[in-house]
Amino acid sequence: MVIGLMAVLGSSVLVGAISLYNRPSSTAPPATIGVNQSELNARLNSILDFCLNSLPNGIQACDRQLKNLVTEVCAANNGRLDACHNGKVDEYYVSRAAGVTKPPINKTH
């Protein structure tokens, strides 16, 4: 039950972040652009940390959308956010691949 609750929470966080990013920002005054980028950086780091904390099991929403989300956000922000260069996205997928491909341990004592 806890795992299911975490999956729902993770999915909602990821979907919320995607909708926040996709929301038009043309109404923001120029003076707040730096603040918005700082907030975006913090939110993206929070999502990455959430996905990394779900390892080794991972979360389907992270598996499906994390890389695309970070790639889009980085492209829109000229790679100036932490997630664009800190390697955490790759770390997540490498860990997930290692966890998925590990054969089950047989305990036959």
Number of C-alpha atoms within 10 A of each C-alpha: 6 7 11 10 10 14 18 15 14 21 17 13 18 23 16 12 18 19 11 13 16 12 9 9 11 7 6 10 8 8 8 10 12 10 10 13 14 13 12 18 20 15 15 24 17 15 20 21 14 19 25 21 13 18 14 15 14 21 23 14 17 26 14 10 15 20 16 13 19 21 16 15 22 18 13 11 14 9 15 14 20 14 20 20 11 10 10 17 20 11 12 24 19 12 15 19 12 12 14 13 8 8 8 7 6 6 5 4 3
